[in-house]
Amino acid sequence: MVKLDFEKAYDSVDNKFLDLCLIGMGFGQRWRGRISSCISTPMISVLVNESLSMEFDIG
């Protein structure tokens, strides 16, 4: 089980800074794009047992 508090994450992380950190850690453009889309939209879905869940609002 993973519980994430997105509100606190949005309040304290600058998207450009996050991207620079991901570049520094060796993440490629594909993964950086996926992470960026996850934090830039209030609707996400998760992979559960190799199947995508229904989208839900994180905003």
C-alpha distance matrix in Angstrom:
0.0 3.8 6.7 10.0 13.4 15.6 18.7 19.0 18.4 21.2 23.4 23.5 23.3 26.3 25.7 28.7 27.6 24.2 26.0 28.4 25.6 24.1 27.7 28.2 25.2 26.7 24.6 26.8 27.8 25.7 22.3 23.7 24.7 21.3 19.6 22.6 22.3 18.7 19.7 23.1 22.3 20.6 19.6 16.8 15.2 12.3 12.8 11.2 13.1 15.8 16.4 16.2 14.9 17.4 17.9 16.9 18.3 16.6 20.0
3.8 0.0 3.8 6.5 10.1 12.2 15.4 15.5 14.7 17.6 19.8 19.7 19.5 22.6 22.0 25.1 23.9 20.5 22.6 25.0 22.3 20.9 24.6 25.2 22.4 24.1 21.9 24.3 25.2 23.3 19.8 20.7 21.8 18.7 16.6 19.4 19.4 15.7 16.3 19.9 19.4 17.9 17.3 14.8 13.8 11.3 12.5 12.0 14.5 16.5 17.0 16.1 14.9 17.1 16.8 15.5 16.3 14.1 17.3
6.7 3.8 0.0 3.8 6.8 9.4 12.1 12.4 12.3 15.1 17.0 17.4 17.7 21.0 20.8 24.1 23.1 20.0 22.4 24.8 22.4 21.5 25.3 25.9 23.5 25.5 23.3 25.6 26.1 24.4 21.0 21.3 22.2 19.3 16.8 19.0 19.0 15.3 15.1 18.5 18.0 16.0 16.0 14.2 14.1 12.4 14.6 14.5 17.4 19.2 19.1 17.6 15.8 17.3 16.4 14.3 14.4 11.8 14.6
10.0 6.5 3.8 0.0 3.8 5.9 8.9 9.1 8.6 11.3 13.4 13.8 14.1 17.2 17.2 20.6 19.6 16.6 19.2 21.7 19.5 18.8 22.6 23.4 21.4 23.4 21.2 23.5 23.7 22.4 19.0 18.7 19.6 17.0 14.2 15.9 16.3 12.6 11.9 15.3 15.2 13.5 14.2 12.7 13.5 12.5 15.1 16.0 19.2 20.3 20.1 18.0 16.5 17.5 15.9 13.7 13.0 9.8 12.2
13.4 10.1 6.8 3.8 0.0 3.8 5.6 5.8 6.6 9.0 10.5 11.5 12.5 15.8 16.3 19.8 18.9 16.5 19.4 21.9 19.9 19.9 23.6 24.3 22.8 25.1 22.9 25.2 25.1 24.1 20.9 20.0 20.7 18.6 15.5 16.4 16.9 13.5 11.8 14.7 14.8 12.8 14.4 13.9 15.5 15.2 18.3 19.3 22.6 23.7 23.1 20.7 18.9 19.3 17.2 14.4 12.8 9.1 10.4
15.6 12.2 9.4 5.9 3.8 0.0 3.8 5.5 4.9 6.1 8.5 10.0 10.4 13.1 13.3 17.0 16.6 14.3 16.9 19.7 18.3 18.1 21.6 22.8 21.7 23.7 21.3 23.2 22.5 21.7 18.8 17.5 17.8 16.0 12.9 13.3 13.6 10.5 8.3 11.0 11.2 9.6 11.7 11.6 14.0 14.4 17.7 19.4 22.9 23.4 22.6 19.7 18.2 18.2 15.5 13.0 10.9 7.1 7.8
18.7 15.4 12.1 8.9 5.6 3.8 0.0 3.8 5.4 5.3 6.3 8.9 10.4 13.0 13.9 17.6 17.3 15.7 18.6 21.1 20.0 20.4 23.7 24.8 24.1 26.3 24.1 25.9 25.1 24.6 21.8 20.1 20.3 18.9 15.8 15.4 15.8 13.2 10.4 12.2 12.5 10.6 13.5 14.3 17.0 17.9 21.3 22.9 26.5 27.0 26.0 23.0 21.2 20.8 17.8 15.0 12.1 8.5 7.6
19.0 15.5 12.4 9.1 5.8 5.5 3.8 0.0 3.8 5.5 5.1 6.4 8.6 11.9 13.6 16.9 15.8 14.5 17.8 19.8 18.3 19.2 22.6 23.1 22.5 25.2 23.4 25.7 25.2 25.1 22.1 20.2 21.1 19.9 16.5 16.3 17.5 15.0 12.0 14.2 15.3 13.9 16.7 17.0 19.5 19.7 22.9 24.4 27.8 28.4 27.9 25.2 23.6 23.6 20.9 18.2 15.6 11.9 11.3
18.4 14.7 12.3 8.6 6.6 4.9 5.4 3.8 0.0 3.8 5.4 5.4 5.9 9.2 10.4 13.7 12.7 10.9 14.1 16.3 14.8 15.5 18.9 19.6 19.0 21.5 19.6 21.9 21.4 21.4 18.4 16.5 17.5 16.5 12.9 12.8 14.4 12.1 9.0 11.6 13.3 12.8 15.4 15.2 17.7 17.8 20.8 22.8 26.0 26.2 25.9 23.2 22.2 22.5 19.7 17.5 15.3 11.6 11.6
21.2 17.6 15.1 11.3 9.0 6.1 5.3 5.5 3.8 0.0 3.8 5.6 5.8 7.8 8.8 12.4 12.3 11.1 13.9 16.3 15.7 16.4 19.4 20.6 20.5 22.7 20.5 22.3 21.2 21.3 18.8 16.4 16.8 16.2 13.0 11.8 13.1 11.5 7.9 9.3 11.2 11.0 14.2 14.8 17.9 18.8 22.0 24.3 27.7 27.6 26.9 23.8 22.8 22.5 19.2 17.1 14.4 11.0 9.9
23.4 19.8 17.0 13.4 10.5 8.5 6.3 5.1 5.4 3.8 0.0 3.8 6.2 8.3 10.7 13.7 13.1 12.8 16.0 17.7 17.1 18.5 21.4 22.1 22.4 24.8 23.1 25.1 24.2 24.6 22.1 19.5 20.1 19.8 16.5 15.2 16.8 15.3 11.6 12.7 14.6 14.1 17.5 18.4 21.4 22.3 25.5 27.6 31.0 31.1 30.4 27.4 26.2 25.8 22.6 20.2 17.2 13.8 12.2
23.5 19.7 17.4 13.8 11.5 10.0 8.9 6.4 5.4 5.6 3.8 0.0 3.8 6.8 9.8 12.2 10.7 10.5 14.1 15.2 14.3 16.2 19.0 19.2 19.6 22.4 21.1 23.4 22.9 23.8 21.1 18.4 19.7 19.6 16.0 15.1 17.4 16.0 12.5 14.1 16.5 16.6 19.7 20.0 22.7 23.0 25.9 28.0 31.2 31.2 31.0 28.3 27.5 27.6 24.5 22.4 19.8 16.2 15.3
23.3 19.5 17.7 14.1 12.5 10.4 10.4 8.6 5.9 5.8 6.2 3.8 0.0 3.8 6.2 8.7 7.3 6.8 10.3 11.7 11.0 12.6 15.4 16.0 16.4 18.9 17.6 19.7 19.1 20.2 17.6 14.7 16.1 16.4 12.9 11.8 14.6 13.6 10.2 11.9 14.9 15.7 18.5 18.5 21.2 21.5 24.1 26.6 29.7 29.3 29.2 26.5 26.2 26.5 23.4 21.8 19.5 16.1 15.6
26.3 22.6 21.0 17.2 15.8 13.1 13.0 11.9 9.2 7.8 8.3 6.8 3.8 0.0 3.8 5.6 5.2 6.2 8.7 10.0 10.6 12.4 14.4 15.4 16.6 18.6 17.3 18.9 17.8 19.3 17.3 13.9 15.0 16.1 13.0 11.0 14.0 14.0 10.7 11.2 14.7 16.3 19.2 19.4 22.4 23.0 25.6 28.5 31.5 30.7 30.6 27.7 27.6 27.7 24.4 23.2 20.8 17.8 16.9
25.7 22.0 20.8 17.2 16.3 13.3 13.9 13.6 10.4 8.8 10.7 9.8 6.2 3.8 0.0 3.8 5.4 5.0 6.2 8.7 9.8 10.5 12.3 14.2 15.3 16.7 14.8 15.9 14.4 15.8 14.1 10.6 11.3 12.7 10.0 7.5 10.6 11.3 8.5 8.7 12.5 14.7 17.2 17.2 20.1 20.8 23.3 26.4 29.3 28.1 28.0 25.1 25.4 25.5 22.2 21.5 19.5 16.9 16.4
28.7 25.1 24.1 20.6 19.8 17.0 17.6 16.9 13.7 12.4 13.7 12.2 8.7 5.6 3.8 0.0 3.8 5.4 5.1 6.3 8.7 9.9 10.6 12.4 14.3 15.5 14.2 15.0 13.6 15.8 14.6 10.9 12.0 14.2 12.0 9.6 12.9 14.3 11.9 11.8 15.6 18.2 20.5 20.4 23.2 23.7 25.9 29.1 31.8 30.4 30.4 27.8 28.4 28.6 25.4 25.0 23.1 20.7 20.1
27.6 23.9 23.1 19.6 18.9 16.6 17.3 15.8 12.7 12.3 13.1 10.7 7.3 5.2 5.4 3.8 0.0 3.8 5.4 5.1 6.2 8.7 9.9 10.5 12.4 14.4 13.8 15.5 14.9 17.2 15.4 11.9 13.9 15.7 12.9 11.4 15.1 15.6 13.1 14.0 17.7 19.8 22.2 21.7 24.2 24.3 26.3 29.3 31.8 30.7 31.2 28.7 29.2 29.8 26.8 26.1 24.3 21.4 21.1
24.2 20.5 20.0 16.6 16.5 14.3 15.7 14.5 10.9 11.1 12.8 10.5 6.8 6.2 5.0 5.4 3.8 0.0 3.8 5.4 5.1 6.2 8.6 9.8 10.5 12.5 11.3 13.3 13.0 14.6 12.3 9.1 11.4 12.6 9.5 8.8 12.5 12.6 10.5 12.1 15.6 17.7 19.6 18.7 20.9 20.7 22.6 25.5 28.1 27.0 27.5 25.2 25.8 26.6 23.8 23.3 21.8 18.9 19.2
26.0 22.6 22.4 19.2 19.4 16.9 18.6 17.8 14.1 13.9 16.0 14.1 10.3 8.7 6.2 5.1 5.4 3.8 0.0 3.8 5.4 5.0 6.2 8.6 9.8 10.7 9.1 10.3 9.6 11.8 10.2 6.6 9.0 11.1 8.9 7.9 11.6 12.7 11.5 12.4 15.9 18.6 20.1 19.1 21.2 21.1 22.6 25.9 28.2 26.6 27.2 24.9 26.0 26.9 24.1 24.1 23.0 20.6 20.9
28.4 25.0 24.8 21.7 21.9 19.7 21.1 19.8 16.3 16.3 17.7 15.2 11.7 10.0 8.7 6.3 5.1 5.4 3.8 0.0 3.8 5.4 5.0 6.2 8.6 9.9 9.8 11.4 11.4 14.2 12.8 9.6 12.3 14.6 12.4 11.7 15.5 16.4 15.0 16.0 19.6 22.2 23.9 22.8 24.8 24.4 25.8 28.9 31.0 29.5 30.4 28.3 29.5 30.5 27.8 27.8 26.6 24.0 24.2
25.6 22.3 22.4 19.5 19.9 18.3 20.0 18.3 14.8 15.7 17.1 14.3 11.0 10.6 9.8 8.7 6.2 5.1 5.4 3.8 0.0 3.8 5.4 5.0 6.2 8.8 9.0 11.7 12.6 14.8 12.5 10.0 13.3 14.7 12.1 12.3 16.1 16.2 14.9 16.8 20.1 22.2 23.7 22.3 23.9 23.1 24.3 27.1 29.2 28.0 29.2 27.3 28.4 29.8 27.3 27.1 26.1 23.2 23.9
24.1 20.9 21.5 18.8 19.9 18.1 20.4 19.2 15.5 16.4 18.5 16.2 12.6 12.4 10.5 9.9 8.7 6.2 5.0 5.4 3.8 0.0 3.8 5.4 5.0 6.4 5.4 8.2 9.4 11.3 8.9 6.8 10.4 11.6 9.5 10.4 14.0 14.2 13.7 15.7 18.8 21.1 22.0 20.2 21.5 20.5 21.3 24.3 26.2 24.8 26.0 24.3 25.7 27.3 25.1 25.3 24.7 22.1 23.3
27.7 24.6 25.3 22.6 23.6 21.6 23.7 22.6 18.9 19.4 21.4 19.0 15.4 14.4 12.3 10.6 9.9 8.6 6.2 5.0 5.4 3.8 0.0 3.8 5.4 5.2 5.4 7.1 8.4 11.3 10.0 7.9 11.3 13.3 12.0 12.4 15.9 16.9 16.6 17.9 21.1 23.8 24.7 22.9 24.2 23.4 24.0 27.2 28.8 27.0 28.3 26.8 28.5 30.0 27.8 28.3 27.7 25.4 26.3
28.2 25.2 25.9 23.4 24.3 22.8 24.8 23.1 19.6 20.6 22.1 19.2 16.0 15.4 14.2 12.4 10.5 9.8 8.6 6.2 5.0 5.4 3.8 0.0 3.8 5.4 7.6 10.1 12.0 14.7 13.0 11.3 14.8 16.5 14.8 15.5 19.0 19.5 18.9 20.6 23.9 26.3 27.3 25.5 26.7 25.6 26.1 28.9 30.4 29.0 30.6 29.2 30.8 32.5 30.4 30.6 30.0 27.3 28.3
25.2 22.4 23.5 21.4 22.8 21.7 24.1 22.5 19.0 20.5 22.4 19.6 16.4 16.6 15.3 14.3 12.4 10.5 9.8 8.6 6.2 5.0 5.4 3.8 0.0 3.8 5.9 9.3 12.0 13.8 11.5 10.7 14.5 15.4 13.6 15.2 18.5 18.5 18.3 20.6 23.5 25.6 26.2 24.0 24.8 23.2 23.4 26.0 27.3 26.0 27.9 26.8 28.5 30.5 28.7 29.0 28.7 26.1 27.6
26.7 24.1 25.5 23.4 25.1 23.7 26.3 25.2 21.5 22.7 24.8 22.4 18.9 18.6 16.7 15.5 14.4 12.5 10.7 9.9 8.8 6.4 5.2 5.4 3.8 0.0 3.8 6.4 9.6 11.5 10.0 9.9 13.4 14.6 13.7 15.4 18.3 18.8 19.2 21.2 23.9 26.3 26.6 24.2 24.8 23.2 23.1 25.9 26.9 25.1 27.1 26.2 28.3 30.4 28.7 29.5 29.5 27.3 28.9
24.6 21.9 23.3 21.2 22.9 21.3 24.1 23.4 19.6 20.5 23.1 21.1 17.6 17.3 14.8 14.2 13.8 11.3 9.1 9.8 9.0 5.4 5.4 7.6 5.9 3.8 0.0 3.8 6.8 8.1 6.2 6.4 9.9 10.8 10.3 12.1 14.8 15.3 16.2 18.0 20.5 23.0 23.1 20.7 21.2 19.9 19.8 22.9 24.1 22.2 23.8 22.7 24.8 26.8 25.1 26.0 26.2 24.2 25.9
26.8 24.3 25.6 23.5 25.2 23.2 25.9 25.7 21.9 22.3 25.1 23.4 19.7 18.9 15.9 15.0 15.5 13.3 10.3 11.4 11.7 8.2 7.1 10.1 9.3 6.4 3.8 0.0 3.8 5.5 5.6 6.2 8.6 10.2 10.9 12.2 14.4 15.7 17.0 18.2 20.5 23.4 23.2 20.9 21.4 20.5 20.3 23.6 24.7 22.3 23.7 22.6 25.0 26.7 25.1 26.5 26.7 25.2 26.8
27.8 25.2 26.1 23.7 25.1 22.5 25.1 25.2 21.4 21.2 24.2 22.9 19.1 17.8 14.4 13.6 14.9 13.0 9.6 11.4 12.6 9.4 8.4 12.0 12.0 9.6 6.8 3.8 0.0 3.8 5.6 5.1 5.9 8.6 9.9 10.2 12.0 14.1 15.4 15.9 18.2 21.4 21.3 19.5 20.4 20.1 20.4 24.0 25.4 22.8 23.6 22.0 24.3 25.6 23.6 25.1 25.2 23.9 25.2
25.7 23.3 24.4 22.4 24.1 21.7 24.6 25.1 21.4 21.3 24.6 23.8 20.2 19.3 15.8 15.8 17.2 14.6 11.8 14.2 14.8 11.3 11.3 14.7 13.8 11.5 8.1 5.5 3.8 0.0 3.8 5.6 5.2 6.3 8.8 9.9 10.7 12.5 14.6 15.3 16.9 19.9 19.2 17.0 17.5 17.1 17.1 20.7 22.0 19.2 20.0 18.5 21.0 22.4 20.7 22.6 23.1 22.2 23.9
22.3 19.8 21.0 19.0 20.9 18.8 21.8 22.1 18.4 18.8 22.1 21.1 17.6 17.3 14.1 14.6 15.4 12.3 10.2 12.8 12.5 8.9 10.0 13.0 11.5 10.0 6.2 5.6 5.6 3.8 0.0 3.8 5.3 5.0 6.2 8.4 9.8 10.6 12.5 14.1 15.8 18.4 17.9 15.4 15.8 15.0 15.1 18.6 20.1 17.8 18.8 17.3 19.5 21.2 19.5 20.9 21.4 20.0 21.9
23.7 20.7 21.3 18.7 20.0 17.5 20.1 20.2 16.5 16.4 19.5 18.4 14.7 13.9 10.6 10.9 11.9 9.1 6.6 9.6 10.0 6.8 7.9 11.3 10.7 9.9 6.4 6.2 5.1 5.6 3.8 0.0 3.8 5.5 5.2 6.0 8.6 9.9 10.8 12.0 14.5 17.3 17.6 15.7 17.0 16.7 17.6 21.1 23.1 21.0 21.6 19.6 21.4 22.5 20.3 21.2 21.0 19.4 20.7
24.7 21.8 22.2 19.6 20.7 17.8 20.3 21.1 17.5 16.8 20.1 19.7 16.1 15.0 11.3 12.0 13.9 11.4 9.0 12.3 13.3 10.4 11.3 14.8 14.5 13.4 9.9 8.6 5.9 5.2 5.3 3.8 0.0 3.8 5.5 5.0 6.1 8.6 10.1 10.3 12.3 15.6 15.5 14.0 15.5 15.9 17.1 20.8 22.9 20.5 20.6 18.2 20.0 20.7 18.3 19.6 19.4 18.4 19.5
21.3 18.7 19.3 17.0 18.6 16.0 18.9 19.9 16.5 16.2 19.8 19.6 16.4 16.1 12.7 14.2 15.7 12.6 11.1 14.6 14.7 11.6 13.3 16.5 15.4 14.6 10.8 10.2 8.6 6.3 5.0 5.5 3.8 0.0 3.8 5.4 5.2 6.2 8.9 10.0 11.1 13.8 13.1 11.0 12.0 12.2 13.3 17.0 19.3 17.0 17.0 14.6 16.3 17.3 15.2 16.6 16.9 15.9 17.7
19.6 16.6 16.8 14.2 15.5 12.9 15.8 16.5 12.9 13.0 16.5 16.0 12.9 13.0 10.0 12.0 12.9 9.5 8.9 12.4 12.1 9.5 12.0 14.8 13.6 13.7 10.3 10.9 9.9 8.8 6.2 5.2 5.5 3.8 0.0 3.8 5.5 5.1 6.4 8.6 10.5 12.8 12.9 10.9 12.4 12.4 14.0 17.5 20.0 18.4 18.5 16.1 17.2 18.2 15.8 16.3 16.1 14.3 16.0
22.6 19.4 19.0 15.9 16.4 13.3 15.4 16.3 12.8 11.8 15.2 15.1 11.8 11.0 7.5 9.6 11.4 8.8 7.9 11.7 12.3 10.4 12.4 15.5 15.2 15.4 12.1 12.2 10.2 9.9 8.4 6.0 5.0 5.4 3.8 0.0 3.8 5.4 5.4 6.0 8.7 11.7 12.6 11.7 14.1 14.9 17.0 20.5 23.2 21.5 21.2 18.4 19.2 19.5 16.6 16.9 16.0 14.4 15.1
22.3 19.4 19.0 16.3 16.9 13.6 15.8 17.5 14.4 13.1 16.8 17.4 14.6 14.0 10.6 12.9 15.1 12.5 11.6 15.5 16.1 14.0 15.9 19.0 18.5 18.3 14.8 14.4 12.0 10.7 9.8 8.6 6.1 5.2 5.5 3.8 0.0 3.8 5.5 5.1 6.3 9.5 9.6 8.9 11.5 13.0 15.3 18.9 21.8 19.9 19.0 15.9 16.6 16.5 13.5 14.2 13.6 12.8 13.7
18.7 15.7 15.3 12.6 13.5 10.5 13.2 15.0 12.1 11.5 15.3 16.0 13.6 14.0 11.3 14.3 15.6 12.6 12.7 16.4 16.2 14.2 16.9 19.5 18.5 18.8 15.3 15.7 14.1 12.5 10.6 9.9 8.6 6.2 5.1 5.4 3.8 0.0 3.8 5.7 6.0 7.9 7.9 6.4 8.9 10.2 12.9 16.2 19.3 18.1 17.2 14.0 14.2 14.4 11.4 11.7 11.2 9.8 11.5
19.7 16.3 15.1 11.9 11.8 8.3 10.4 12.0 9.0 7.9 11.6 12.5 10.2 10.7 8.5 11.9 13.1 10.5 11.5 15.0 14.9 13.7 16.6 18.9 18.3 19.2 16.2 17.0 15.4 14.6 12.5 10.8 10.1 8.9 6.4 5.4 5.5 3.8 0.0 3.8 5.7 7.4 9.1 8.8 11.9 13.1 16.1 19.1 22.4 21.4 20.6 17.4 17.2 17.1 13.8 13.1 11.5 9.3 10.0
23.1 19.9 18.5 15.3 14.7 11.0 12.2 14.2 11.6 9.3 12.7 14.1 11.9 11.2 8.7 11.8 14.0 12.1 12.4 16.0 16.8 15.7 17.9 20.6 20.6 21.2 18.0 18.2 15.9 15.3 14.1 12.0 10.3 10.0 8.6 6.0 5.1 5.7 3.8 0.0 3.8 6.8 9.0 9.9 13.4 15.4 18.4 21.6 24.9 23.6 22.4 18.9 18.7 18.0 14.4 13.9 12.0 10.6 10.2
22.3 19.4 18.0 15.2 14.8 11.2 12.5 15.3 13.3 11.2 14.6 16.5 14.9 14.7 12.5 15.6 17.7 15.6 15.9 19.6 20.1 18.8 21.1 23.9 23.5 23.9 20.5 20.5 18.2 16.9 15.8 14.5 12.3 11.1 10.5 8.7 6.3 6.0 5.7 3.8 0.0 3.8 5.5 7.3 11.0 13.7 17.0 19.9 23.4 22.2 20.5 16.8 16.2 14.9 11.2 10.7 8.8 8.4 8.3
20.6 17.9 16.0 13.5 12.8 9.6 10.6 13.9 12.8 11.0 14.1 16.6 15.7 16.3 14.7 18.2 19.8 17.7 18.6 22.2 22.2 21.1 23.8 26.3 25.6 26.3 23.0 23.4 21.4 19.9 18.4 17.3 15.6 13.8 12.8 11.7 9.5 7.9 7.4 6.8 3.8 0.0 3.8 6.6 10.3 13.1 16.8 19.2 22.8 22.2 20.2 16.6 15.1 13.5 9.7 8.1 5.4 5.0 4.8
19.6 17.3 16.0 14.2 14.4 11.7 13.5 16.7 15.4 14.2 17.5 19.7 18.5 19.2 17.2 20.5 22.2 19.6 20.1 23.9 23.7 22.0 24.7 27.3 26.2 26.6 23.1 23.2 21.3 19.2 17.9 17.6 15.5 13.1 12.9 12.6 9.6 7.9 9.1 9.0 5.5 3.8 0.0 3.8 7.1 10.5 14.0 16.4 19.9 19.2 16.8 13.1 11.6 9.8 6.0 5.3 4.5 6.0 7.6
16.8 14.8 14.2 12.7 13.9 11.6 14.3 17.0 15.2 14.8 18.4 20.0 18.5 19.4 17.2 20.4 21.7 18.7 19.1 22.8 22.3 20.2 22.9 25.5 24.0 24.2 20.7 20.9 19.5 17.0 15.4 15.7 14.0 11.0 10.9 11.7 8.9 6.4 8.8 9.9 7.3 6.6 3.8 0.0 3.8 6.8 10.3 12.9 16.4 15.6 13.6 10.0 9.0 8.3 5.1 5.6 6.6 7.2 10.0
15.2 13.8 14.1 13.5 15.5 14.0 17.0 19.5 17.7 17.9 21.4 22.7 21.2 22.4 20.1 23.2 24.2 20.9 21.2 24.8 23.9 21.5 24.2 26.7 24.8 24.8 21.2 21.4 20.4 17.5 15.8 17.0 15.5 12.0 12.4 14.1 11.5 8.9 11.9 13.4 11.0 10.3 7.1 3.8 0.0 3.8 7.0 9.4 12.8 12.1 9.9 6.4 5.4 5.8 4.4 6.3 8.9 9.8 13.1
12.3 11.3 12.4 12.5 15.2 14.4 17.9 19.7 17.8 18.8 22.3 23.0 21.5 23.0 20.8 23.7 24.3 20.7 21.1 24.4 23.1 20.5 23.4 25.6 23.2 23.2 19.9 20.5 20.1 17.1 15.0 16.7 15.9 12.2 12.4 14.9 13.0 10.2 13.1 15.4 13.7 13.1 10.5 6.8 3.8 0.0 3.8 6.3 9.8 9.4 8.2 5.6 5.5 7.9 7.9 9.2 11.7 11.8 15.4
12.8 12.5 14.6 15.1 18.3 17.7 21.3 22.9 20.8 22.0 25.5 25.9 24.1 25.6 23.3 25.9 26.3 22.6 22.6 25.8 24.3 21.3 24.0 26.1 23.4 23.1 19.8 20.3 20.4 17.1 15.1 17.6 17.1 13.3 14.0 17.0 15.3 12.9 16.1 18.4 17.0 16.8 14.0 10.3 7.0 3.8 0.0 3.8 6.5 5.7 5.4 4.5 6.2 9.7 10.7 12.6 15.4 15.5 19.2
11.2 12.0 14.5 16.0 19.3 19.4 22.9 24.4 22.8 24.3 27.6 28.0 26.6 28.5 26.4 29.1 29.3 25.5 25.9 28.9 27.1 24.3 27.2 28.9 26.0 25.9 22.9 23.6 24.0 20.7 18.6 21.1 20.8 17.0 17.5 20.5 18.9 16.2 19.1 21.6 19.9 19.2 16.4 12.9 9.4 6.3 3.8 0.0 3.8 5.4 5.3 6.1 6.6 10.4 12.3 13.8 16.9 17.1 20.9
13.1 14.5 17.4 19.2 22.6 22.9 26.5 27.8 26.0 27.7 31.0 31.2 29.7 31.5 29.3 31.8 31.8 28.1 28.2 31.0 29.2 26.2 28.8 30.4 27.3 26.9 24.1 24.7 25.4 22.0 20.1 23.1 22.9 19.3 20.0 23.2 21.8 19.3 22.4 24.9 23.4 22.8 19.9 16.4 12.8 9.8 6.5 3.8 0.0 3.8 5.5 8.3 9.6 13.3 15.7 17.4 20.6 20.9 24.7
15.8 16.5 19.2 20.3 23.7 23.4 27.0 28.4 26.2 27.6 31.1 31.2 29.3 30.7 28.1 30.4 30.7 27.0 26.6 29.5 28.0 24.8 27.0 29.0 26.0 25.1 22.2 22.3 22.8 19.2 17.8 21.0 20.5 17.0 18.4 21.5 19.9 18.1 21.4 23.6 22.2 22.2 19.2 15.6 12.1 9.4 5.7 5.4 3.8 0.0 3.8 6.8 9.5 13.1 15.1 17.5 20.7 21.2 24.8
16.4 17.0 19.1 20.1 23.1 22.6 26.0 27.9 25.9 26.9 30.4 31.0 29.2 30.6 28.0 30.4 31.2 27.5 27.2 30.4 29.2 26.0 28.3 30.6 27.9 27.1 23.8 23.7 23.6 20.0 18.8 21.6 20.6 17.0 18.5 21.2 19.0 17.2 20.6 22.4 20.5 20.2 16.8 13.6 9.9 8.2 5.4 5.3 5.5 3.8 0.0 3.8 6.4 9.7 12.1 14.8 18.2 19.3 22.8
16.2 16.1 17.6 18.0 20.7 19.7 23.0 25.2 23.2 23.8 27.4 28.3 26.5 27.7 25.1 27.8 28.7 25.2 24.9 28.3 27.3 24.3 26.8 29.2 26.8 26.2 22.7 22.6 22.0 18.5 17.3 19.6 18.2 14.6 16.1 18.4 15.9 14.0 17.4 18.9 16.8 16.6 13.1 10.0 6.4 5.6 4.5 6.1 8.3 6.8 3.8 0.0 3.8 6.7 8.5 11.4 14.7 16.0 19.4
14.9 14.9 15.8 16.5 18.9 18.2 21.2 23.6 22.2 22.8 26.2 27.5 26.2 27.6 25.4 28.4 29.2 25.8 26.0 29.5 28.4 25.7 28.5 30.8 28.5 28.3 24.8 25.0 24.3 21.0 19.5 21.4 20.0 16.3 17.2 19.2 16.6 14.2 17.2 18.7 16.2 15.1 11.6 9.0 5.4 5.5 6.2 6.6 9.6 9.5 6.4 3.8 0.0 3.8 6.3 8.6 12.2 13.7 17.2
17.4 17.1 17.3 17.5 19.3 18.2 20.8 23.6 22.5 22.5 25.8 27.6 26.5 27.7 25.5 28.6 29.8 26.6 26.9 30.5 29.8 27.3 30.0 32.5 30.5 30.4 26.8 26.7 25.6 22.4 21.2 22.5 20.7 17.3 18.2 19.5 16.5 14.4 17.1 18.0 14.9 13.5 9.8 8.3 5.8 7.9 9.7 10.4 13.3 13.1 9.7 6.7 3.8 0.0 3.8 6.4 10.1 12.6 15.6
17.9 16.8 16.4 15.9 17.2 15.5 17.8 20.9 19.7 19.2 22.6 24.5 23.4 24.4 22.2 25.4 26.8 23.8 24.1 27.8 27.3 25.1 27.8 30.4 28.7 28.7 25.1 25.1 23.6 20.7 19.5 20.3 18.3 15.2 15.8 16.6 13.5 11.4 13.8 14.4 11.2 9.7 6.0 5.1 4.4 7.9 10.7 12.3 15.7 15.1 12.1 8.5 6.3 3.8 0.0 3.8 7.0 9.5 12.3
16.9 15.5 14.3 13.7 14.4 13.0 15.0 18.2 17.5 17.1 20.2 22.4 21.8 23.2 21.5 25.0 26.1 23.3 24.1 27.8 27.1 25.3 28.3 30.6 29.0 29.5 26.0 26.5 25.1 22.6 20.9 21.2 19.6 16.6 16.3 16.9 14.2 11.7 13.1 13.9 10.7 8.1 5.3 5.6 6.3 9.2 12.6 13.8 17.4 17.5 14.8 11.4 8.6 6.4 3.8 0.0 3.8 6.5 9.3
18.3 16.3 14.4 13.0 12.8 10.9 12.1 15.6 15.3 14.4 17.2 19.8 19.5 20.8 19.5 23.1 24.3 21.8 23.0 26.6 26.1 24.7 27.7 30.0 28.7 29.5 26.2 26.7 25.2 23.1 21.4 21.0 19.4 16.9 16.1 16.0 13.6 11.2 11.5 12.0 8.8 5.4 4.5 6.6 8.9 11.7 15.4 16.9 20.6 20.7 18.2 14.7 12.2 10.1 7.0 3.8 0.0 3.8 5.6
16.6 14.1 11.8 9.8 9.1 7.1 8.5 11.9 11.6 11.0 13.8 16.2 16.1 17.8 16.9 20.7 21.4 18.9 20.6 24.0 23.2 22.1 25.4 27.3 26.1 27.3 24.2 25.2 23.9 22.2 20.0 19.4 18.4 15.9 14.3 14.4 12.8 9.8 9.3 10.6 8.4 5.0 6.0 7.2 9.8 11.8 15.5 17.1 20.9 21.2 19.3 16.0 13.7 12.6 9.5 6.5 3.8 0.0 3.8
20.0 17.3 14.6 12.2 10.4 7.8 7.6 11.3 11.6 9.9 12.2 15.3 15.6 16.9 16.4 20.1 21.1 19.2 20.9 24.2 23.9 23.3 26.3 28.3 27.6 28.9 25.9 26.8 25.2 23.9 21.9 20.7 19.5 17.7 16.0 15.1 13.7 11.5 10.0 10.2 8.3 4.8 7.6 10.0 13.1 15.4 19.2 20.9 24.7 24.8 22.8 19.4 17.2 15.6 12.3 9.3 5.6 3.8 0.0
